[in-house]
């Protein structure tokens, strides 16, 4: 898979589409969704610049896992 596709799948894992839509519509879990998007987009930009394959380091993974609202 591509870096972009792998990043998108990670976003959907930590902020599923339904959760993203609810955040946009009602504000429910908006902070969580925003945080996931910011963290993973920054990771994407870093890996793209380094021309590295998709990965999530342990520290970032711990933050994402601790922040899950479900």
N, C-alpha and C positions, 0 to 999 in steps of 0.2 A: 504494500500500500504506500501511498504518498504521505509525506509529512503533514500536508493539509488535511487529508482524510483521517489520519491517525489522531490529529489534534481534535478534529470535529467529533470523533467517536469518544474521546476522553471527556470533552465538554458534555456530551449527552449522557455519559456515565455519571458525572458528578452534578450535572444540572439538566435533568431530562427535559425534553421539549415541553411537556405539560407544565412542569415547574417554571420554565422560562416564560411560557404564555401567561400563566397565572401572575407571575411577577410583573409582567408588562401591563396586564389588565387591572389587577387589583392591588399590586404592591406586596402580595404574600411572598415571603422568602426573597424579597428583592435584594437584600444585602448579600445573601448567600449566592444567588445567581450572579450578581455583579462581581463578587470576589472570585468565583470560579472562572468567569470569563476573563477577568484581568490577569489572574495567575497563569492560566493556560495560554492565553494569547501572548503574554510576555515570554513564556517558555518556547512557544512556537517561533517567535521572532529571534530569540537567542539561537535556537537550533538551526534555523534557516540561515542566519549569518555565519554560523560555524560549519554549515553544510553537513550537519550530523543527522542521523535518523531520529525519529520520535522516541522520546523516553521521558520519564518523570523521575526526578531524583527523590531519594528517600525523605528528605526534609519537606519537599513540596507535597509528596504523597501523604505524609503524616498530617499536614495542614488540611488537605482536601478530605481525608478520611474523618478527621475530628470535626470538620465543619458540615458534614452531611446532616441534612435536616430530616432524613427518613431512616 
